[in-house]
C-alpha cells in the first residue's frame, strides 16, 4: 500500500499574515510520516498524502525566487500561510489562501530567511537529499542490496504473521517507502531504504505484510503492528 516518504529536519510553519511590514506570528506544526496502503494516500489523510478535497489537490503551483531561495507557491483552501522545507532541502513549499498576495508571501519568506537557510542546510545532509543526487550506478547498488535482504525478511515474517506475499518488486521512489496490493499480494519496496538503518527496512516489510491483513491504517492496523513489532513507531521515526 503506498505511503509517504518524509525524512530530514523538515519543519512546517503556519502564520497568519498581517499588514505589510508587520511581524507575523508563527506556529510550528509537527510533521508526520505516514505509510499508506493500496487505494490509500500516497501517504496522507488518515496516514496518507492524498488530499480529502479535490479543490485542494487541484491547487496550481507557482515558482519564484526570494533572495536565492526557490519558493513553490500553491493556492489552497487554507486559513493561513504554511511553509515547509522540501525533503531534500532544495526549496520551500508554501501554501496560501487566495487572498494573500505574492508580495506578502515574499515578505514572509524574507523574514524567515535565517530559519529557512538553517533548516535547508540540515535537510541537504539527509539520506533523501543524497538520494535526489544519486547516479544510476548508485541506485543500482541500492537495488542490489535491498533485493538481497527483502526475500529473507519476508520469509521470516510470513509464518509469524500468518500471511503469504506475492511478487516482490523494488523501485526508486520519491514519496513512498513501499506499497502492497492485497488482491495479488504484490509488495514493492523502495530501494532508498538502503540508505537507512536495517531496522527501518524490516519495519517497512512488516508494514506492507500487515496490509495483507488490514487494508487501511485504522485502529486494527495499529493494533496488528503493535502486536507484531512493538517498537515500530521508533523505527518509523528514523525515516523522517
N, C-alpha and C positions, 0 to 999 in steps of 0.2 A: 504494500500500500504506500503511495507516495507520501513523503513527509519532508519537512524543511530542514535545510542545512544552514544553520545560523551559528557562526562562530566568531571569535575575536572580541576585542573590547569595544563592541558597538553599543552606543547609548542612544536613547531617544529623548528628545527634549520637547516638551509641549509648552507653548507660550500663548498668552492671549495678547495679540498685538495692540499696542496703544498708539497715541499720537506720534507722528513722525518725530524722531529725535528723542522720544521718551524712552526710559529704560523699561524693558519688558521683563515681567517675572517669568520664571521657567520652572518646570517640574519634570523631574526625571521619571520616565515610565519604564518599569522593568521589562527587559527583553526576554522573550520566551523562545525556546527551541522546541518545535512541535514535530511530531512524527506522524504522518498521515497514512491512510490505507487506501486501497483501490476505491475510487469514487469519492474519496475524501480530499481535503485540501492538499495541495502540493505540500501542505503542512500548515494549516491555518485555523480558521474559525473552528472553535471546539478542537483545537490542536492542528489546524491547517492554515495555509495562506490564502486560500480561496476566499474572496470577499463575499459576504452574505448579500450585499446589494449589487445589482447589475450596474447601477449608476456609478458606484464607487469603482468597480472593476473596469469601467469604461473610461476612467479618467485619462485625459490627454497629457503627455509629458512634454515639458519644455525645458531645454537645456541652455544654460548660460554660465558665465564665469564671474566670480566676485573675488577680486584680488588674488587671482590664480586658483581659486577653489572652484571645482566643477560642481554646479548645482543642478539637480534634476528635479524640476518642479511639477507636481501633479495637482490638479484641481479635484477636490473630493468633497463629499458632504460631511465635513467635519466642522467643529466649532472653533478650533484653534490651529495655529501653525504647529506642525510636527516635523522635527528634524532628526535624521538618523544617519550615522556614518555607514557607508557601504561595508560589506563584509571584508572586502579586500583593501579598504582604505583608499580607494581611488577617487571617490566622490562623495557628496552628501545627497541624500534623498529628502526632499521637502514636500509635504502635502499641506495644502492650504485651502480654505474656503474661497469661494468665488469673489467675495467682497474684499479680500486682502490684495492690495496692489503688488505688482512685481517690485516696485521701489521699497515697499515695506519689507518684502522678503529679503531683498538685497541688504537693507539696513540691519535686519536681524542677523543675517549671516556675518556681516561685518562686526557687529557687536560680540558675536560668539567666535570670532576668528581664532583667538588663542586656544579656546577649548576645542574647537574643531581640529586645529593643527595638531594638538597633543594627541587626540584620540585617533586621528588619521594615521599618525606615526605608529601608534600601538597596533592598529589594525593591520598595517602594512607588514608587521612582523609575524602574523598568524599563519598557520598552515593554509588557510583559504587564500591568503594573498600570494603565497608561494605557488599554490595550485593554479592561480589565474595566470601566472607567468611560465607555467611548465611547458617544456618541449614535448613533442610526440614521443620521443625516446623515454622521457621521464614517466609519462602516462603509461607507456607500455610496461615499464618496470613496476609501476603500482599495480597494474592489472595482473601481472605475473605473480606478484606477492599475494594479492587478495585471493586470486583464483586457486592458489596453493593452500590457503588456510580455510576458506569457507566450507568446502565439502566436509572436512573433518569436524568442524563445529556443528554443521547441520546434522551429520550422522550421530554426533554425541548427544544433541538435544532432542532429536526426534523421539526416541523412546521415553525420555523424561517427560516430554510434553504430550505424548500420545498423538503426534501428527506425522504426516508424510509430505515432504516438499516435492515439488515437481522440478521442472527445469531450473537450473541456476544460471544467471546471467550477470555480467559485470559491465558497468558503464562509467564514464567520466561525467558526473552530473554536477551541476552548479547549485541546485536548490533542493535536492533530496539526498538522504543518506541511503535510502533503499525503497523498494516497492514490493508489493505482494498482490498476486491475483488469486484470491481464494478459489475461484471456479476451476482453475487449472493447477494451482499450487506453485505457479512460476514465481520465483523470487529473484529480484535484481538488486545487486549491492554496488554501492558507489566505490570506485577504485581509489578515490581520495582518502578513504579510511586508512590507507597505508601510511598516511602522514600522522596518524593519531595513535595513542597507546593501544595495545592489543585488546584490552578490556572494552574499548569502545566498539571494536568490530564485533566482539562477542555479543555486546548489548544489542547492536543493530540486527544481528542474526536472530536473536531471541525475539526481538520486537516484531520482526517480519513473520517468524513462525507463529507467533501469538495471534497474528491476523488470520491464520487458518482456523482458529477457534473463535475469534471475535473480530468482525469486520471493522467496527468503529473504534473510537477512543473514549468510550463511556466508562462508567464505574466498573463494569465487568472486565473490561480490558485492563484497567489499572489493577484490579484485584488479581488477575492472572499474572501480570508482570510482577506484582509484589510476591506472589507465591513462588514463581519460578526463579526470579532474580531479585531478591530483597534490596540490593544496592543499585538497582537500575537507574534511579534518579541521579545518583552520584556519577555514574558512568556517563549518562546523557549530558551532564553539566560540562564534562570535559570536551564536548563537541561544540560548545558555544564560542 
